């Protein structure tokens, strides 16, 4: 074994770190190539996905995808027509919780919906809400796709 690597470490932590780092770089590069202004969100999502095996990541990733789609849609509507008022924001979060329940989505979906709504509606922007919402949706989609793809190509053996 290499001298700088403690003997107590097995190959598994090294492989996991390498897989995660590669996925983070690839997702950032893809998001940048797509011209997304906040490409780091793709990387953040990839880091979340990479912490599970492929089998364990599929269902939560579907929930994250659905929640992000719902949050982006709600954020685009609220941002375009109602603005970042605190009461409107709170009502939108509440309505999304009911919508997640009606659509049989879990709390992971609701969490991603709320995060997306928050980013789209409360962070000051110069672009229209629908542009910000679509960017956020694409960023998360890239992050999920890269994380799942790399997990399939280079499975976690732990």
N, C-alpha and C positions, 0 to 999 in steps of 0.2 A: 504494500500500500504506500501511497505517497507520504512523505514525511510530514507535510503540513496538515494532513487530514488525521484527526484523532482516531485512534484504533477502535474506539467504541462505536464509531459510525459505520454503518453498513453501506452498501451501494444504493439502497433504496432512497434514503434522504437526498443523496447526491443526484440521483435520477429525477426525483420529484422536483428538486430545485431547478435542474436543467430544463425539464419539461415546462415548468411554470415560467421560467425566464424566456424561453423560446416563444411560448404562446403569447406572453405579454408583448414582446417585441413585434411579433407577426401581427397581432391585432392592432397595435399602434400604427404600424406601417400601412396596413390595409386601410384603416380609417383615414390616415393622412392622404393616401393615394386617392381616396374617394373625395378628398377636399373638405372633409368635415372639420369645422373650426375647433371643436373640443374633442379631438381624437382620444384624449386620455380616458374618456368615459368608456370607450371600447376596451381599453386595457383594464380598467377597474372591473368591468363585467367579466372579462376573461379570467382575472385573478380569482373571482368568486367561483366561477365554473370549475377551474382547475383544482380546487381543493377537494374534489370528489372524483371517484372513479367514473368511467363513462356511464355505466349502468345506474349509478347513484345520481348522476347529474342530469339525466334525461328528463325525468318528471319535473324537478325543480326548474330546469331551463325552460320547459314549456310554460310553466307558471310565470316565470320572469318575463318571458316574451309576451304572454297575454297581458300581464299587468302593465308592462311598458307600453304596449299598444293602447290599452285603455287610458292610461295616464297621459299619453301623448295626445290622444283624441280629446280628452277632457281639457287638457292644458291648452290646446289650440282653440277650443271653443270658448273657454273662460278668458283666456288671454286676448282673444280677438274681440269678444263682445262685452265682457264684464270688467276686465281689468284686475289688478292685483289687490283688491280690497280684502281686508282680513275676514270679514263675514262671508264674502263670496268664496274665498279660499277654503274656509272651514266647512261651508256647505258643500263645496265640491268634493272635499275629502270624505265627508259623510256619505254623499250620494255614491261615490265610488265604492265605498265599503258595501253598500247595499247592492250595487251592480255586480261586484265580485261574488257576493253570495248568490245572487240570481243566476249568474253564469257558471256557478259551481267552481269558482276559482278559490284557491286557498289564501292563507295570510301572506305567503311569499309573493303571490301576485298582487295582493293589496299593498304590500310594502313597496314593491317596484312601481306600482301605479302612483302611490303617494309621493315617492321620490321624484318620479318623472313630472308629475303635476307641479311639484314644488319648484323644480328647476325651470320648467317652462314658464310658470306664471310669476314667481317671486324674484327671480334673478333679473336685474335690470338688463335689457337688451335694446339694441338698435334695430334688430330685424323683426319682422312680423311673427306673431306667436306660432302660426302654422309652420313657418320655416324652422324655428327653434324646435318645435315638437317633432317635425320630421327628421331633423338632424339627430335629436336625442334617440328617437326610435331606431334609426339606422346605426348609430353608435352602439347601442345595446345589442342589436341584432348581430353586428359584426363581432362583438365580444363573445356572445353566446356561440355563434357559428365557429369561430376560431378555436374556442375552448373545447367544444365538442369534437371538432375535426381532429385536433391534435390529440385529444384523449383516445380517439378511435385509432389513429395512426401509431401513436406511441402510448400504449396503455400503461396505467399505473399498476405495478406488480405488488404493491404492499398489501 
